[in-house]
Amino acid sequence: MFKTRITEMFGIEYPIIQGALMWLSRAELVAAVSNAGGLGTIAALTFPTANELREEIKRAKSLTDKPFAVNITLLPTIRPISYEEYIDAAIEEGVKIIETAGRSPQPYMKRLKDAGVKVIHKVARVKDAKAAERLGVDAVAIVGFEAAGHPGMDDVTSLVLIPISADAVNIPVIAGGGIGDGRGLVAALALGAEGVLMGTRFMVSKECALHPKIGQWLLQARETDTLMIERSIQNAARVMKTDYAQKVLGMEEKGATLEQLLPFISGDRSKRSYISGDINAATIACGQIVGLIHEMPTVREIIEGIINEARVIGQRLYKIGIYV
C-alpha cells in the first residue's frame, strides 16, 4: 500500500521523512524515526564543526542499522562554515542520503553523485523544484505556506504547491507543510507526492530533545498561534506567536536592518531556549499543524498511528467507490 519511488529509492518501509529540526535532530530522534520505518534526518548545522557532525552520525549508526539522511542547509551563517567539510564528513561516514536546502546545491552535485549519494533538495517554489531537477537531484521536497522554518515568500499553501510540483517535474516529490497525521499522508499522496516531510509532528515526540515545558506548551497551541517574521530580509520564517516573536516583528515593521535583527534571530538563541524551556528567550520555529497535535507519543507510536489511520481512510474511500 505504501510502496512509492521514495520508499524504493531510500530503502524505507513508509514514505515518511523527518524534517531537519535545527538543534533537535539528534541521533536519538533520527534513529527512532528510521527504526520505525521512516527516514530520520540529522540537521548538520546543529554541530559547530564537521568533526562533531561525524560523531553524531556515528552515534546514530550505533542506534539504528536503517538508512537515515543528513540535511545541509546552504545559507549564509554568522559563524564561518565550510559546506564541503560537512558534505565530506557525511560521505566518509557512509551516509547515502543528503538533503540540501536554501541555495542551489549545484557546486556540490559532482561530489555528491560521485559518492553515490541520493540527493533531496528542499524548495518552496515550483521553479526551484524544476531547477533542482535539471541539476540532477533525485527528489525534491516542496514546503508550503503552513510549514515551520522557512516556507518561502510566496504564501502558497501545500494543497496548491504539491500537485503543481508533481506536474512540473519527473522526479519524486516529497510534500511538506501542514502534514502530521494519516489524513495528511493520504492527501499528499493523492495530490501526487510520493512521500511526506514532517517536522513539527516529530518535534512533539518523546525522543525529541526539546525541553518538556516547551513540548507541553505546544500541545496547547492552536493553528492560529504562529506568525511570520523575517519577511523584511527576504527570508520569511514561521515561528510561534510569542511576545519575543512579536517584538522581532515590531522591529521589522519599524525598518530594522539585518544587522539590528541578527542578535534577536540567531540560532544560538533558539538553542538556549530549547534547553532552558524559556519560550520568550528566542523565536521558536513551528508549523500551523501544531493545532492538530494534542499528545506527545513516541516516534514509533506517531508513525504507526499515521499508517493505521491512512489504511482506515483507504478502506473508507474504497467503500464510497474510490479504489486505492
Phi, psi and omega in degrees: 000328185246029177274116177228175176298332179290314180297322180288319182296320186258356179068041180243162184279319183237149182278056183237121182242132177281125178295149180286112182260107181305130181076345186246339183279073180257176191305319184297314179293314182301312181294323180297318179295313181295319180295335180270004175105356177263199178237109176284155183222122173279133174271106190300321187284359169300333189255127186299334182226159178296327179294324177292325174298317177306314182295323179291323175298317178298320178296317179297319180293334177284344183256345179209147172254013180266162179295146169215164184247167171237130176265132175234108182272119187266072179231157176300141178229161179292319181274148179292130183225136171256104181298328178301320181294321178293317178297315179298321180298316180296315181296314183293337177269006172090011178288129184250002178227121178233131174258127174253159180204169180084243180284169181299139177277006186311315183298343187247358187296319181298315179300316182293314183289324177298333181270002179075025181275137170275130186247124169257132173244127182267131184224168176238359181229145181297321182297329177285328175297318179294320179295320180295320178299319179296331179286342179103016176293159185270336179201156174239142171254125181250126182249131181270178183303334183286344192289153172285169177076233187244091182271016178089178186256357190268350177058042178255131185282162179300323182303330179268316185294323186298305182293325178296318178294317180298326177284333189274336184233160178263340178282162181297144177253133175251130187262131177228150179105111177080020182241127182204003179210186183296327177297318179294320178298311181297318179298316180297317179295321179295329181278355176113354176287160178241010176186166178234151179244121183233122177253301184301320181299319179281339175299324180260069178221162184295330184275351182282135183279052180256139180303133182306327180297319179289320178301314179293324177297319180295328179296337179267354186285155177251169180295343180266005186265023173239164175211169181254132173236177175067016174296325184295340178250020175059037182216051188312134183226134176266124182225168177292145182278090179243170176301323182295313181297322180291331174295316178299314180299319178297321177298318179296318181295335178269004174090025180301142178277168176302317181297324179286329182280328188309315181299338184265341184245011182293147180298328180299326177297315180298319179303314181295323180294316180299328181279319186277333184087005180277108185286347180250025177260347184192172172281143184239109181296135180195142180268165180297339179298348179304331179294346180259359185256116184235000180222157178241080180275183172285164177301317180299319178295323177298308184293315179296324177296319179296314182294316179296318178295320179298322179294319178297319178298318178302318179295320179294319179295323178299320183293335179261012172097007175260108188270121181234000000 
